[in-house]
Amino acid sequence: MNIAFFDAKPYDVSSFEPYLNDDIKIHFFETKLDTDTASLSAGCEVVCVFVNDTVNKAVIDKLYENGVKLIALRCAGYNNVDIAYCFGKIHVVHVPAYSPYAVAEHTMAMLLTSIRRIHKAYNRTREFNFSLSGLTGFDLYGKTVGVIGTGRIGKVFIDICKGFGMKVLAYDKFPVENSDIKYVELDELLKKSDIISLHCPLTPDTKHIIDENAIAKMKKGVVLLNTSRGALIKADALLEGIKSRQVGAACLDVYEEESDIFFEDYSGHIVEDDTLARLITMPNVLVTSHQAFLTEEALNNIAETTINNINEFFENGASVNELCYRCGRVDSCKNHRTNKCF
Ligand code: NAI
């Protein structure tokens, strides 16, 4: 089996290399998948993609023409794949969970770094500046955190927050039944939370769920955390919120227009995106480059599940981690006869 592996980074190669053998050949391409690079899939039954690869109609047509049978996402989110257009042409599998702890812990790491000014202190002490001026933070204990999206990652983040003695409010379009999570309407969460953390997927419903209207409803000085998908937050509205002091701090592991920037080294280059450049200059904005997933445990789980998905699909004709616009998951597949979407 030949797998065209796009957007390959050294840590991807290390985690997938143990699975290479006579039956599985992986062609690692540093380039992202898009209309210009889709032709690299020639001769491959599988393409393996990540969060910023483009899998739109034109790309899907090219992959189909090249005989690709399976798109294996090595991530959970699939907003970059036109799942509906894949239907009837190419099957799609993903890695539904690889370490919710990695993302939830990174979210808390960003929050603590930001509000306790650890990034500032680190730079100061390296310069032998031991002054504490300007480093005053605030206790998390007793503060209210609003969690939007209470799936795998949201739930772990809630548990971490409870460990800090925080009060938790949650909003989810599909609340977890019989749980001890306190659900409220989105407006109430926006109004009452000192800290708001996003853990829902990017869908037409959630795009810009945090826009100027939502920000206006928040407590003055609110801390916003986004380790989910960039376009959940309207970046210009966030910048205005920061400038007006309505938003007290923002921790962003994802950014609306990240796809051409994140994961690459642009030091020494002029960054064209004025909103991102301005956000990064703010003393109360912390940006990491879609790093929340990046733990050894997560990378190993991603590689193992991706290879299992591929093997399972070619051996049994179906994978439990198949995605379909009609079902979402193969375990609820409407095609009961074959338990396979098409
Ligand atoms: P999940 O599918 O377990 O949970 C998502 C939750 O969001 C579900 O409870 C769902 O009901 C809820 N939801 C769906 N539509 C909603 C809406 N309109 N409003 C409010 N809630 C809604 O997903 P999981 O594993 O917890 O991941 C969450 C997100 O984290 C992913 O979609 C992905 O975008 C992001 N992620 C980011 C990573 C990073 O490295 N920064 C790594 C992995 C995931």
Residues whose N, C-alpha, C, O or C-beta is under 5 A from the ligand:
A	BS01	NAI	A76 G77 P96 V103 I148 G149 T150 G151 R152 I153 G154 Y171 D172 K173 F174 H199 C200 P201 L202 D205 T206 T227 S228 R229 D253 H290 Q291 A292 F293
